[in-house]
Amino acid sequence: MAKAETAGRSKTLLVEGATTPKGETDVRKAGSRSREARRWRVPRNRTAIPTTTLGGIALVALTGCGPAPVACPAIGWGHTLTVEVTGETSSVGSVQLCTEDGCAPGPDVNSSGPLSLIRVAERSGERWMFATDVFLLEEVTVRVLDADGSVVSESSVSPDWKRVGGSEQCGGPSTALVTVSV
């Protein structure tokens, strides 16, 4: 590069093939007379090429060209446990689901506790469908009561939950069916 003084101002001139203090070569298209001539820097050493290649690979890897992250919708779906009562069912008045915290639905359920979220969603013949909201009960005791509220039977069961919505990554609502005899 060469410098020239023009009316008290310093002006940098591009000279084809000149070497900069950084060891780079200025290249200018021959015959270019534009004030802002194209200027490309060609590195003298070849270490910049592998570095640039690795930088490009890292840029591709970090900008989402790989698998996109999964954005799950808000959780809070409900689960349904269906209890089928078999045997002599003429005296059955109600069915409850019991855990170590108590039995629901029932009059003694703490309204601020987790059992307050369990309710009978539907009864169809001898099938009782319980909405367990967000709880997947791993083990539960099914208590069958007669019309007077006396216990007819109690059976410990482990529901086999099947997801019926959502996705494997995010989860979703599930249902299970258990059978108890009286």
N, CA and C atoms as a LAMMPS dump frame, in Angstrom:
ITEM: TIMESTEP
0
ITEM: NUMBER OF ATOMS
546
ITEM: BOX BOUNDS ff ff ff
-5.0000000000000000e+02 5.0000000000000000e+02
-5.0000000000000000e+02 5.0000000000000000e+02
-5.0000000000000000e+02 5.0000000000000000e+02
ITEM: ATOMS id mol type element x y z
1 1 1 N 0.847 -1.167 0
2 1 2 C 0 0 0
3 1 3 C 0.889 1.225 0
4 2 1 N 0.415 2.224 -0.609
5 2 2 C 1.162 3.463 -0.645
6 2 3 C 0.266 4.568 -0.128
7 3 1 N 0.873 5.587 0.479
8 3 2 C 0.094 6.704 0.985
9 3 3 C 0.465 7.946 0.201
10 4 1 N -0.498 8.774 -0.012
11 4 2 C -0.241 10.021 -0.72
12 4 3 C -0.9 11.145 0.044
13 5 1 N -0.301 12.303 0.022
14 5 2 C -0.867 13.485 0.674
15 5 3 C -1.635 14.276 -0.367
16 6 1 N -2.887 14.591 -0.059
17 6 2 C -3.702 15.394 -0.953
18 6 3 C -4.32 16.506 -0.147
19 7 1 N -3.894 17.677 -0.317
20 7 2 C -4.41 18.877 0.339
21 7 3 C -4.495 18.67 1.849
22 8 1 N -3.471 18.152 2.459
23 8 2 C -3.425 18.014 3.91
24 8 3 C -4.118 16.767 4.44
25 9 1 N -4.742 15.994 3.571
26 9 2 C -5.406 14.775 4.023
27 9 3 C -4.606 13.569 3.556
28 10 1 N -4.574 12.58 4.393
29 10 2 C -3.882 11.35 4.041
30 10 3 C -4.838 10.464 3.248
31 11 1 N -4.345 9.887 2.176
32 11 2 C -5.183 9.056 1.329
33 11 3 C -4.441 7.745 1.084
34 12 1 N -5.151 6.63 1.238
35 12 2 C -4.539 5.322 1.002
36 12 3 C -4.825 4.898 -0.42
37 13 1 N -3.777 4.532 -1.119
38 13 2 C -3.915 4.075 -2.497
39 13 3 C -3.698 2.57 -2.514
40 14 1 N -4.466 1.886 -3.325
41 14 2 C -4.297 0.446 -3.476
42 14 3 C -3.317 0.197 -4.606
43 15 1 N -2.344 -0.606 -4.31
44 15 2 C -1.363 -0.943 -5.33
45 15 3 C -1.411 -2.445 -5.499
46 16 1 N -1.621 -2.898 -6.717
47 16 2 C -1.779 -4.319 -6.986
48 16 3 C -0.527 -5.069 -6.566
49 17 1 N -0.771 -6.148 -5.742
50 17 2 C 0.333 -7.009 -5.32
51 17 3 C 1.098 -6.512 -4.115
52 18 1 N 0.746 -5.359 -3.548
53 18 2 C 1.473 -4.849 -2.383
54 18 3 C 1.108 -5.681 -1.155
55 19 1 N 2.021 -5.747 -0.203
56 19 2 C 1.8 -6.531 1.01
57 19 3 C 1.512 -5.599 2.174
58 20 1 N 0.478 -5.934 2.969
59 20 2 C 0.11 -5.129 4.137
60 20 3 C 0.969 -5.544 5.318
61 21 1 N 0.951 -4.736 6.399
62 21 2 C 1.727 -5.097 7.589
63 21 3 C 1.28 -6.422 8.201
64 22 1 N 0.053 -6.867 7.924
65 22 2 C -0.433 -8.131 8.474
66 22 3 C -0.035 -9.317 7.601
67 23 1 N 0.703 -9.11 6.567
68 23 2 C 1.139 -10.206 5.711
69 23 3 C 0.118 -10.601 4.673
70 24 1 N -0.854 -9.718 4.376
71 24 2 C -1.882 -10.021 3.403
72 24 3 C -1.565 -9.303 2.105
73 25 1 N -2.074 -9.85 1.03
74 25 2 C -1.84 -9.254 -0.271
75 25 3 C -3.123 -8.579 -0.731
76 26 1 N -3.026 -7.307 -1.149
77 26 2 C -4.173 -6.593 -1.691
78 26 3 C -4.285 -6.941 -3.163
79 27 1 N -5.468 -7.281 -3.576
80 27 2 C -5.702 -7.627 -4.971
81 27 3 C -6.76 -6.677 -5.499
82 28 1 N -6.508 -6.085 -6.643
83 28 2 C -7.467 -5.165 -7.234
84 28 3 C -7.648 -5.53 -8.688
85 29 1 N -8.881 -5.493 -9.108
86 29 2 C -9.173 -5.836 -10.489
87 29 3 C -8.461 -4.834 -11.404
88 30 1 N -7.782 -5.348 -12.373
89 30 2 C -7.029 -4.484 -13.279
90 30 3 C -7.963 -3.548 -14.016
91 31 1 N -7.554 -2.307 -14.144
92 31 2 C -8.317 -1.319 -14.871
93 31 3 C -9.42 -0.672 -14.055
94 32 1 N -9.577 -1.04 -12.785
95 32 2 C -10.627 -0.457 -11.966
96 32 3 C -10.205 0.929 -11.529
97 33 1 N -11.001 1.921 -11.82
98 33 2 C -10.67 3.283 -11.461
99 33 3 C -11.669 3.85 -10.46
100 34 1 N -12.541 3.003 -9.937
101 34 2 C -13.548 3.522 -9.007
102 34 3 C -12.887 3.962 -7.713
103 35 1 N -13.498 4.913 -7.066
104 35 2 C -12.963 5.469 -5.831
105 35 3 C -12.904 4.41 -4.74
106 36 1 N -13.932 3.516 -4.744
107 36 2 C -13.974 2.443 -3.756
108 36 3 C -13.685 1.134 -4.476
109 37 1 N -12.447 0.924 -4.816
110 37 2 C -12.059 -0.276 -5.555
111 37 3 C -12.317 -1.514 -4.704
112 38 1 N -12.648 -2.605 -5.376
113 38 2 C -12.855 -3.857 -4.653
114 38 3 C -11.532 -4.276 -4.04
115 39 1 N -11.618 -4.699 -2.816
116 39 2 C -10.41 -5.063 -2.104
117 39 3 C -10.637 -6.407 -1.447
118 40 1 N -9.877 -7.377 -1.816
119 40 2 C -9.981 -8.695 -1.222
120 40 3 C -8.673 -9.003 -0.548
121 41 1 N -8.764 -9.583 0.575
122 41 2 C -7.551 -9.95 1.296
123 41 3 C -7.314 -11.444 1.123
124 42 1 N -6.161 -11.776 0.658
125 42 2 C -5.782 -13.164 0.468
126 42 3 C -4.727 -13.481 1.513
127 43 1 N -5.03 -14.398 2.45
128 43 2 C -4.047 -14.688 3.492
129 43 3 C -2.81 -15.359 2.908
130 44 1 N -1.667 -15.008 3.47
131 44 2 C -0.412 -15.609 3.026
132 44 3 C -0.293 -17.043 3.524
133 45 1 N -0.738 -17.29 4.772
134 45 2 C -0.657 -18.663 5.275
135 45 3 C -1.983 -19.362 5.023
136 46 1 N -2.01 -20.644 5.007
137 46 2 C -3.203 -21.417 4.669
138 46 3 C -3.973 -21.872 5.903
139 47 1 N -3.647 -21.433 7.106
140 47 2 C -4.358 -21.868 8.316
141 47 3 C -5.738 -21.257 8.413
142 48 1 N -5.993 -20.194 7.706
143 48 2 C -7.304 -19.553 7.771
144 48 3 C -8.37 -20.389 7.067
145 49 1 N -8.011 -21.161 6.063
146 49 2 C -8.99 -21.943 5.308
147 49 3 C -9.594 -23.048 6.175
148 50 1 N -8.785 -23.896 6.878
149 50 2 C -9.414 -24.897 7.753
150 50 3 C -10.216 -24.26 8.884
151 51 1 N -9.752 -23.145 9.416
152 51 2 C -10.478 -22.463 10.479
153 51 3 C -11.826 -21.978 9.973
154 52 1 N -11.845 -21.44 8.766
155 52 2 C -13.096 -20.977 8.172
156 52 3 C -14.035 -22.147 7.923
157 53 1 N -13.51 -23.25 7.454
158 53 2 C -14.334 -24.435 7.202
159 53 3 C -14.941 -24.947 8.5
160 54 1 N -14.14 -25.054 9.541
161 54 2 C -14.655 -25.513 10.836
162 54 3 C -15.668 -24.525 11.407
163 55 1 N -15.431 -23.253 11.2
164 55 2 C -16.397 -22.251 11.66
165 55 3 C -17.727 -22.392 10.944
166 56 1 N -17.677 -22.683 9.644
167 56 2 C -18.909 -22.899 8.875
168 56 3 C -19.667 -24.118 9.345
169 57 1 N -18.943 -25.185 9.636
170 57 2 C -19.595 -26.398 10.152
171 57 3 C -20.245 -26.11 11.496
172 58 1 N -19.535 -25.406 12.363
173 58 2 C -20.101 -25.063 13.675
174 58 3 C -21.33 -24.179 13.512
175 59 1 N -21.295 -23.249 12.577
176 59 2 C -22.433 -22.374 12.35
177 59 3 C -23.65 -23.167 11.902
178 60 1 N -23.453 -24.123 11
179 60 2 C -24.559 -24.955 10.529
180 60 3 C -25.106 -25.787 11.684
181 61 1 N -24.231 -26.352 12.494
182 61 2 C -24.674 -27.208 13.6
183 61 3 C -25.429 -26.425 14.662
184 62 1 N -25.045 -25.185 14.871
185 62 2 C -25.659 -24.404 15.944
186 62 3 C -26.871 -23.59 15.511
187 63 1 N -27.13 -23.504 14.228
188 63 2 C -28.24 -22.661 13.783
189 63 3 C -29.508 -23.425 13.473
190 64 1 N -29.587 -24.679 13.837
191 64 2 C -30.853 -25.376 13.703
192 64 3 C -30.973 -26.279 12.51
193 65 1 N -29.884 -26.596 11.853
194 65 2 C -29.981 -27.525 10.734
195 65 3 C -30.067 -28.959 11.232
196 66 1 N -29.942 -29.15 12.521
197 66 2 C -30.105 -30.466 13.121
198 66 3 C -31.543 -30.631 13.57
199 67 1 N -31.811 -31.633 14.422
200 67 2 C -33.181 -31.831 14.906
201 67 3 C -33.657 -30.631 15.718
202 68 1 N -34.853 -30.189 15.439
203 68 2 C -35.416 -29.036 16.129
204 68 3 C -35.863 -29.443 17.538
205 69 1 N -35.725 -28.554 18.511
206 69 2 C -36.203 -28.877 19.853
207 69 3 C -37.734 -28.991 19.853
208 70 1 N -38.226 -29.819 20.746
209 70 2 C -39.667 -30.045 20.833
210 70 3 C -40.274 -29.019 21.781
211 71 1 N -41.275 -28.318 21.319
212 71 2 C -42.01 -27.379 22.161
213 71 3 C -43.334 -28.033 22.531
214 72 1 N -43.458 -28.405 23.798
215 72 2 C -44.668 -29.082 24.26
216 72 3 C -45.73 -28.06 24.654
217 73 1 N -46.993 -28.363 24.378
218 73 2 C -48.058 -27.473 24.824
219 73 3 C -48.18 -27.53 26.338
220 74 1 N -48.938 -26.631 26.868
221 74 2 C -49.139 -26.61 28.312
222 74 3 C -49.683 -27.954 28.782
223 75 1 N -49.155 -28.416 29.903
224 75 2 C -49.643 -29.695 30.431
225 75 3 C -50.874 -29.429 31.28
226 76 1 N -51.52 -30.469 31.716
227 76 2 C -52.71 -30.305 32.542
228 76 3 C -53.87 -31.12 32.016
229 77 1 N -53.582 -32.07 31.143
230 77 2 C -54.632 -32.917 30.618
231 77 3 C -55.119 -33.852 31.703
232 78 1 N -56.272 -34.444 31.482
233 78 2 C -56.849 -35.352 32.46
234 78 3 C -56.691 -36.802 32.052
235 79 1 N -56.621 -37.663 33.043
236 79 2 C -56.542 -39.104 32.83
237 79 3 C -57.849 -39.724 33.303
238 80 1 N -58.203 -40.861 32.724
239 80 2 C -59.451 -41.539 33.069
240 80 3 C -59.162 -42.981 33.466
241 81 1 N -59.633 -43.359 34.657
242 81 2 C -59.533 -44.741 35.123
243 81 3 C -60.939 -45.316 35.162
244 82 1 N -61.154 -46.389 34.395
245 82 2 C -62.455 -47.051 34.366
246 82 3 C -62.39 -48.294 35.242
247 83 1 N -63.345 -48.399 36.181
248 83 2 C -63.442 -49.556 37.067
249 83 3 C -64.68 -50.342 36.659
250 84 1 N -64.46 -51.609 36.288
251 84 2 C -65.577 -52.482 35.945
252 84 3 C -65.8 -53.421 37.137
253 85 1 N -67.028 -53.406 37.663
254 85 2 C -67.383 -54.242 38.816
255 85 3 C -68.109 -55.477 38.287
256 86 1 N -67.613 -56.666 38.673
257 86 2 C -68.238 -57.925 38.235
258 86 3 C -68.729 -58.708 39.448
259 87 1 N -69.537 -59.699 39.225
260 87 2 C -70.078 -60.532 40.3
261 87 3 C -71.491 -60.088 40.643
262 88 1 N -71.886 -60.248 41.903
263 88 2 C -73.212 -59.848 42.395
264 88 3 C -73.207 -58.336 42.619
265 89 1 N -73.658 -57.594 41.621
266 89 2 C -73.564 -56.136 41.64
267 89 3 C -74.863 -55.444 42.044
268 90 1 N -75.889 -56.186 42.37
269 90 2 C -77.179 -55.56 42.681
270 90 3 C -77.118 -54.688 43.935
271 91 1 N -76.218 -54.972 44.857
272 91 2 C -76.132 -54.186 46.09
273 91 3 C -75.118 -53.034 46.014
274 92 1 N -74.441 -52.888 44.881
275 92 2 C -73.402 -51.847 44.754
276 92 3 C -74.06 -50.475 44.697
277 93 1 N -73.606 -49.6 45.622
278 93 2 C -74.117 -48.234 45.65
279 93 3 C -73.118 -47.229 45.109
280 94 1 N -71.827 -47.447 45.386
281 94 2 C -70.789 -46.536 44.902
282 94 3 C -69.431 -47.235 44.893
283 95 1 N -68.48 -46.604 44.224
284 95 2 C -67.106 -47.106 44.129
285 95 3 C -66.177 -45.945 44.463
286 96 1 N -65.109 -46.255 45.212
287 96 2 C -64.114 -45.241 45.572
288 96 3 C -62.726 -45.729 45.172
289 97 1 N -61.847 -44.769 44.928
290 97 2 C -60.426 -45.057 44.713
291 97 3 C -59.683 -44.629 45.968
292 98 1 N -58.867 -45.537 46.527
293 98 2 C -58.176 -45.251 47.785
294 98 3 C -56.665 -45.294 47.619
295 99 1 N -55.994 -44.342 48.263
296 99 2 C -54.53 -44.301 48.354
297 99 3 C -54.19 -44.188 49.835
298 100 1 N -52.918 -44.014 50.145
299 100 2 C -52.539 -43.834 51.556
300 100 3 C -53.087 -42.534 52.134
301 101 1 N -53.535 -41.614 51.268
302 101 2 C -54.098 -40.338 51.728
303 101 3 C -55.585 -40.421 52.051
304 102 1 N -56.242 -41.515 51.676
305 102 2 C -57.671 -41.657 51.926
306 102 3 C -58.382 -42.195 50.699
307 103 1 N -59.72 -42.06 50.674
308 103 2 C -60.539 -42.561 49.559
309 103 3 C -61.346 -41.426 48.943
310 104 1 N -61.479 -41.48 47.619
311 104 2 C -62.234 -40.444 46.911
312 104 3 C -63.074 -41.101 45.828
313 105 1 N -64.189 -40.535 45.477
314 105 2 C -64.814 -39.394 46.161
315 105 3 C -65.433 -39.859 47.471
316 106 1 N -65.483 -38.929 48.392
317 106 2 C -66.048 -39.227 49.703
318 106 3 C -66.21 -37.969 50.518
319 107 1 N -67 -38.059 51.592
320 107 2 C -67.276 -36.87 52.399
321 107 3 C -66.076 -36.399 53.227
322 108 1 N -65.134 -37.283 53.515
323 108 2 C -64.004 -36.907 54.365
324 108 3 C -62.753 -36.489 53.586
325 109 1 N -62.878 -36.236 52.279
326 109 2 C -61.73 -35.855 51.449
327 109 3 C -61.37 -34.4 51.719
328 110 1 N -60.088 -34.149 51.953
329 110 2 C -59.577 -32.795 52.145
330 110 3 C -59.727 -32.034 50.823
331 111 1 N -60.47 -30.941 50.847
332 111 2 C -60.768 -30.201 49.609
333 111 3 C -59.539 -29.54 48.992
334 112 1 N -58.457 -29.403 49.748
335 112 2 C -57.242 -28.816 49.185
336 112 3 C -56.19 -29.882 48.877
337 113 1 N -56.485 -31.143 49.14
338 113 2 C -55.538 -32.23 48.889
339 113 3 C -55.692 -32.812 47.497
340 114 1 N -54.763 -33.685 47.121
341 114 2 C -54.799 -34.257 45.77
342 114 3 C -56.009 -35.15 45.512
343 115 1 N -56.551 -35.777 46.553
344 115 2 C -57.718 -36.64 46.345
345 115 3 C -58.959 -35.855 45.94
346 116 1 N -58.969 -34.559 46.218
347 116 2 C -60.13 -33.749 45.833
348 116 3 C -60.259 -33.624 44.312
349 117 1 N -59.2 -33.962 43.593
350 117 2 C -59.229 -33.881 42.137
351 117 3 C -59.784 -35.148 41.49
352 118 1 N -59.98 -36.196 42.277
353 118 2 C -60.534 -37.448 41.748
354 118 3 C -62.047 -37.404 41.886
355 119 1 N -62.754 -37.671 40.781
356 119 2 C -64.218 -37.634 40.812
357 119 3 C -64.771 -38.662 39.839
358 120 1 N -66.017 -39.05 40.048
359 120 2 C -66.689 -39.943 39.113
360 120 3 C -67.146 -39.088 37.935
361 121 1 N -66.612 -39.398 36.764
362 121 2 C -66.965 -38.631 35.573
363 121 3 C -68.222 -39.189 34.911
364 122 1 N -68.395 -40.508 35.007
365 122 2 C -69.537 -41.137 34.356
366 122 3 C -69.74 -42.528 34.939
367 123 1 N -71.02 -42.926 35.013
368 123 2 C -71.342 -44.297 35.403
369 123 3 C -72.244 -44.875 34.324
370 124 1 N -71.839 -46.03 33.821
371 124 2 C -72.615 -46.698 32.789
372 124 3 C -72.738 -48.165 33.192
373 125 1 N -73.893 -48.532 33.733
374 125 2 C -74.096 -49.904 34.203
375 125 3 C -73.159 -50.199 35.362
376 126 1 N -72.305 -51.175 35.174
377 126 2 C -71.355 -51.549 36.216
378 126 3 C -69.954 -51.019 35.951
379 127 1 N -69.877 -50.006 35.111
380 127 2 C -68.597 -49.341 34.826
381 127 3 C -68.615 -47.956 35.441
382 128 1 N -67.585 -47.677 36.203
383 128 2 C -67.414 -46.377 36.846
384 128 3 C -66.185 -45.725 36.235
385 129 1 N -66.368 -44.556 35.632
386 129 2 C -65.247 -43.837 35.026
387 129 3 C -64.834 -42.702 35.942
388 130 1 N -63.591 -42.772 36.4
389 130 2 C -63.047 -41.755 37.298
390 130 3 C -62.115 -40.827 36.528
391 131 1 N -62.317 -39.531 36.702
392 131 2 C -61.376 -38.536 36.192
393 131 3 C -60.344 -38.345 37.295
394 132 1 N -59.092 -38.66 36.975
395 132 2 C -58.026 -38.525 37.982
396 132 3 C -57.177 -37.288 37.716
397 133 1 N -57.65 -36.423 36.841
398 133 2 C -56.937 -35.214 36.438
399 133 3 C -55.499 -35.548 36.058
400 134 1 N -54.52 -34.976 36.749
401 134 2 C -53.121 -35.156 36.351
402 134 3 C -52.461 -36.361 37.009
403 135 1 N -53.196 -37.133 37.797
404 135 2 C -52.603 -38.252 38.526
405 135 3 C -52.687 -39.547 37.74
406 136 1 N -51.55 -40.191 37.576
407 136 2 C -51.498 -41.55 37.052
408 136 3 C -51.258 -42.44 38.268
409 137 1 N -52.321 -42.968 38.806
410 137 2 C -52.21 -43.782 40.011
411 137 3 C -51.533 -45.101 39.668
412 138 1 N -50.359 -45.343 40.251
413 138 2 C -49.606 -46.561 39.949
414 138 3 C -50.205 -47.767 40.653
415 139 1 N -50.616 -47.554 41.87
416 139 2 C -51.299 -48.611 42.62
417 139 3 C -52.421 -47.945 43.4
418 140 1 N -53.585 -48.56 43.348
419 140 2 C -54.763 -47.976 43.994
420 140 3 C -55.627 -49.115 44.535
421 141 1 N -56.318 -48.83 45.617
422 141 2 C -57.286 -49.796 46.151
423 141 3 C -58.668 -49.345 45.717
424 142 1 N -59.39 -50.259 45.076
425 142 2 C -60.759 -49.968 44.646
426 142 3 C -61.677 -50.475 45.748
427 143 1 N -62.435 -49.571 46.322
428 143 2 C -63.382 -49.911 47.388
429 143 3 C -64.794 -49.846 46.823
430 144 1 N -65.527 -50.957 46.949
431 144 2 C -66.917 -51.03 46.489
432 144 3 C -67.809 -50.945 47.724
433 145 1 N -68.78 -50.001 47.703
434 145 2 C -69.689 -49.774 48.832
435 145 3 C -71.125 -50.117 48.425
436 146 1 N -71.915 -50.534 49.413
437 146 2 C -73.339 -50.748 49.128
438 146 3 C -74.076 -49.427 49.292
439 147 1 N -75.385 -49.453 49.145
440 147 2 C -76.197 -48.232 49.204
441 147 3 C -76.12 -47.553 50.566
442 148 1 N -75.864 -48.314 51.649
443 148 2 C -75.755 -47.744 53
444 148 3 C -74.36 -47.202 53.315
445 149 1 N -73.39 -47.429 52.417
446 149 2 C -72.025 -46.956 52.649
447 149 3 C -71.126 -47.998 53.289
448 150 1 N -71.636 -49.231 53.457
449 150 2 C -70.823 -50.318 54.017
450 150 3 C -69.916 -50.888 52.924
451 151 1 N -68.708 -51.299 53.311
452 151 2 C -67.744 -51.847 52.363
453 151 3 C -68.184 -53.249 51.94
454 152 1 N -68.33 -53.435 50.634
455 152 2 C -68.676 -54.733 50.062
456 152 3 C -67.393 -55.484 49.708
457 153 1 N -66.413 -54.772 49.101
458 153 2 C -65.123 -55.386 48.769
459 153 3 C -64.055 -54.31 48.622
460 154 1 N -62.808 -54.731 48.774
461 154 2 C -61.645 -53.871 48.522
462 154 3 C -60.635 -54.685 47.739
463 155 1 N -60.146 -54.115 46.658
464 155 2 C -59.165 -54.814 45.809
465 155 3 C -58.038 -53.865 45.451
466 156 1 N -56.798 -54.307 45.653
467 156 2 C -55.637 -53.518 45.256
468 156 3 C -55.321 -53.826 43.801
469 157 1 N -55.192 -52.786 42.984
470 157 2 C -54.938 -52.957 41.55
471 157 3 C -53.805 -52.036 41.096
472 158 1 N -53.154 -52.42 40.016
473 158 2 C -52.13 -51.593 39.361
474 158 3 C -52.595 -51.336 37.933
475 159 1 N -53.164 -50.166 37.679
476 159 2 C -53.683 -49.875 36.332
477 159 3 C -52.59 -49.901 35.27
478 160 1 N -52.93 -50.379 34.089
479 160 2 C -52.035 -50.383 32.934
480 160 3 C -52.445 -49.194 32.06
481 161 1 N -51.803 -48.05 32.261
482 161 2 C -52.168 -46.811 31.585
483 161 3 C -51.711 -46.827 30.128
484 162 1 N -52.588 -46.354 29.255
485 162 2 C -52.293 -46.221 27.821
486 162 3 C -52.525 -44.769 27.424
487 163 1 N -51.503 -44.166 26.805
488 163 2 C -51.648 -42.779 26.346
489 163 3 C -52.598 -42.764 25.158
490 164 1 N -53.588 -41.842 25.16
491 164 2 C -54.584 -41.742 24.083
492 164 3 C -54.53 -40.405 23.354
493 165 1 N -53.544 -39.618 23.635
494 165 2 C -53.392 -38.316 22.987
495 165 3 C -51.994 -37.797 23.237
496 166 1 N -51.71 -36.626 22.722
497 166 2 C -50.395 -36.026 22.923
498 166 3 C -49.331 -36.729 22.102
499 167 1 N -48.108 -36.79 22.647
500 167 2 C -46.996 -37.414 21.933
501 167 3 C -46.072 -38.104 22.925
502 168 1 N -45.177 -38.903 22.384
503 168 2 C -44.222 -39.611 23.237
504 168 3 C -43.294 -38.629 23.948
505 169 1 N -42.881 -37.562 23.262
506 169 2 C -41.971 -36.581 23.843
507 169 3 C -42.639 -35.752 24.937
508 170 1 N -43.914 -35.408 24.748
509 170 2 C -44.582 -34.479 25.654
510 170 3 C -45.588 -35.138 26.59
511 171 1 N -45.919 -36.395 26.336
512 171 2 C -46.95 -37.033 27.146
513 171 3 C -48.331 -36.658 26.638
514 172 1 N -49.34 -37.035 27.39
515 172 2 C -50.704 -36.72 26.995
516 172 3 C -51.695 -37.471 27.876
517 173 1 N -52.985 -37.3 27.63
518 173 2 C -53.989 -37.97 28.431
519 173 3 C -53.903 -39.485 28.283
520 174 1 N -54.204 -40.177 29.384
521 174 2 C -54.128 -41.634 29.394
522 174 3 C -55.403 -42.228 29.958
523 175 1 N -55.658 -43.489 29.608
524 175 2 C -56.797 -44.219 30.162
525 175 3 C -56.305 -45.587 30.632
526 176 1 N -57.063 -46.15 31.569
527 176 2 C -56.789 -47.507 32.052
528 176 3 C -58.107 -48.139 32.436
529 177 1 N -58.157 -49.459 32.373
530 177 2 C -59.338 -50.219 32.747
531 177 3 C -58.91 -51.272 33.766
532 178 1 N -59.603 -51.32 34.9
533 178 2 C -59.361 -52.369 35.899
534 178 3 C -60.677 -53.05 36.192
535 179 1 N -60.618 -54.304 36.576
536 179 2 C -61.805 -55.076 36.898
537 179 3 C -61.694 -55.581 38.325
538 180 1 N -62.781 -55.415 39.109
539 180 2 C -62.825 -55.921 40.486
540 180 3 C -64.091 -56.763 40.645
541 181 1 N -64.008 -57.762 41.496
542 181 2 C -65.162 -58.642 41.755
543 181 3 C -65.735 -58.365 43.134
544 182 1 N -67.062 -58.498 43.242
545 182 2 C -67.718 -58.369 44.561
546 182 3 C -68.326 -59.688 44.957
